[in-house]
Amino acid sequence: MSALVLKDVTKRFGAAEIIRGVNLDIPAGERHAIIGPNGAGKSTLFNLISGAFPPSSGEILVNGKPAGGVSPFQINRNGLSRSFQVTNIFHNMSVYENVRCATLWSLGHRYVFWRFIGGMRDVADRTEEILDLIGLSAVRDTQAGLLSYADQRALEIGVTIAGGAKVILLDEPTAGMSHHETERAMALIRKVTEGRTLVIVEHDMSVVFGLADRISVLVYGQIIASGTPDEIRADKKVKEAYLGEEAA
């Protein structure tokens, strides 16, 4: 079954066409990377998939359900969650509280002013499970804004998966990290996306080739190649357009 399908998707801002007829079919459980030079349209594509922008034309399906022009919260409830290039957490709340907030809807809890969140055993159990998974149990009571940059990114990944989404979009999750931090982030991403579908935008080629089952190359709003890491390495069009090598 396809977890994410894009059919002839375009996005125009006035006269400027940023996404030009993108087609993608990502099977459930695949780790798929989208790469391309700056300005290729990668973030715009993520915004289309997650509902921040409506497509100008074309169709987007998430877990078989239409997502083009659908509100972001509804797409999330249909099983897709994403992170952002800029860390997007509640800086004044604790690590525990950040993750706990993200678990509520998926566990069936709605806003009821007379219920005390601290008494919800299923929420507490799920929160502890996520904290252990992302390796932040030891700093559960720390204010999120005081974490190191790498730990903030780990927390954001925890918040992304806490709602139980099966399709995870990560936008440059290792940007700004040291080599050691990047290796740690890669290990975390492998662990938390086990059994899920991952779509990742990333500029670090060691991350891309180390994580992805398949890679799509976006250049000037169009997919010029899709394939396994080995196929992408050998593709002449990719070498010319992105990897900076002359085609033989």
N, C-alpha and C positions, 0 to 999 in steps of 0.2 A: 504494500500500500504506500502511496505517496504521502509524505508528511507535508510537503510544501510544493505547490505548482504555480508557476507564472506563465501566462500565455499572452504573448504579444503585448507586454506591458510597456506603456509609454508614460512619460511625465514631462509636461511643458510648463514653464514659468514665463508667461507672456509668449514672445516669439522664440524663446530659447528652449530647445528640446534637450533635456538632460538625460532622460532614459529613453532609448530608441529601440523598441521592439524586443524586449528581453524575454527569452523563453528559458525556463528552468524546471526541472522535475527532480526533486530530492526525495529519495525513498526514506521511509521511517527507519531510524537507527543509524543513518549515515552521518559521518562528520564531513561537512562540506565547507571548503574555504572559498571566499570570493576575494580575489586580489586584483590590483590594477594601480596605475599611477595616480598621484593626487589629481583631483578634479575629474576622475573617471565616472563618478556618480554612485560610488559605493554607499555612502551614508544616505543619499537620496533613496537608493534602492531599499535599504533597511527601513527608512521612514515609510515607504510605501507598504512594505510587508507588515509592519507593526501598526499601521493605521494613523501615523502622524500626518501623512499626506494621502489624499485620494489619488488614484491613478487618473491620468487624462484619458486613457483607453486601455483595453486589455482586461484580463481576469487574473485574480490571485485567489488561491484556495489554500487554507490551512486545515489540515486534517479533514479534507474533503468539504469544508464549509467556506463559502465566499468570504473574503477578507478585504477586497478592494472597496474603499470608501466606507468601511465599517469602523465604528469607534474603537479606539485602542483598548478600552476596558472589555468590550465584547470579544475582541480577538484574543485577549488574555484568557477570558473564560472559555474560549474554544480551544485553549491548550498551547498558547504561544507566549513566551516571555522574553524580554531583551534587557541587555545592559547598554551603557552609553559610553562614548569616548571620554566624556568628563564624568568622574565618579558621582553617582547619583544616590546618595544615602541621606538619612536624617542625622546630621552631624551632632545635634544636641541631645540625641537619645542614646541609650546604651546599645552595645552590640546585640545583646539579648532582645531588647525592645524592637530594634530594626527588623530582626528575623521574625519575631513574634507577629508583628503587624502583617507581614507578608503571608503568613499561614492561615489567617482567619477565614477568608472567603472560601478557600479550597476545602476547609473542614466544615463548611456549612454554617458558619457563624455570621450573623448580620448585626447591625447596630441596634442594641437594646440597652437603654441607659440604666436599667436597674440590675444588670448582670455585671459582676466583677470579673474582669478578664483574668485576674490572677487565680481564679478558681476553676478555670477551664483546663482540665487535666490533659485532654487530647492536644490542646494548643501547646501546653508546656512540654509534652513529650515530643511533639514534632519539632519544636524550636530547639530542644536539646539535641535531637538527632541531627539537625542541619548544622548546628554549631560544631558538633563532633566531626561531621563530614568535612567541613571546611577548615578544621583545625584551629578554631577560635574559642573553644570552651574556656580556656584559661583566662581570656580577657572578656568574658561575657558581660561583666558589669562596667567595663570601661566605656567612657563616652566615645562614640564612633569617630568624632572629629579629631580625637587624640591618637588614633591608630596611625601606624606607619602607612605610607602610600600603598605598599604591597598588600598589607592587611585590609586596607579600605577596599581595594579591588577584590580581595577574597570575600569580604563581607558582601559586596555588591553581587558577586556570583551567587552567594548563599541566598540573598534576597530574591534573585532571579529564579532560582529553582525551588524556593520554599513553597510556592503556590502549586507545585505539582505539575507544571507545564511539561509537555512532552517534546515541544519544539523550542529550542533555546537559541537566541541570537546574541552573539557577543561581538561588540564593536571595539576593535583594537584593545583587547583585554590586557596585553602586556606592554602597551606604549609607556615609555618613560621608566621602564624597569631595568635593573642591572641584570647581568647574565645569570647570577644566582637566583634572583627573584623571578626571572623569566622561566627558569627550569622548574622552580617550585609552582609557578602558576600553571605551567603545562601539565604537571602531574595532577594538580587539583582539577583542571578542566577535564582531563581524561577520566578521573574518578567520578566527578559529579554528572558527567554526560553519559555514563554507561547506561545503555538501554534507552537513551533519548536521542533525538535528532539535533545535531549541532550545526548551525550556520555561523561562520566566523569571518569577520573582516579583519585582516591583519597585514601589517607591512613587514614584519620580521619573517623572513623566508624560512628560518630554522623552525619557527613555530608552525608555519603553514605546512611544510613538508613533514614535520614531526607528528602533526595531529590529524591531518586531513586524509580521508579515504578518497575523496575526489576534490578537484579544484576547478573553479571557473574563473576566467580572466575577463575582466570588464575594462574596456577601453572606449572612451568617448561615448559612454552610455550604451554600448553594445557588448554582448558576450562574443568574444572572438575565438574562444576555445574552452572546452570542458573535457576533463579526463582524470586519470589517476596521476599521482605525483610524477611518476616516470614519464608518462605521456606528455605532461605539461613541460617537464624539463627538456624534452626532445622536440617540442613543437617550434617550428621555424617562425611562425607568426608571433608567438609569445616572446621569443628571443628578440625579435626586431622591435616589438611594440613595448615590451616591459622589462625583460631581464637584461637588456642593454648589450646583447651580443649580436654580432652580425650573423645572419643566416648563411650557412654554408651553401 
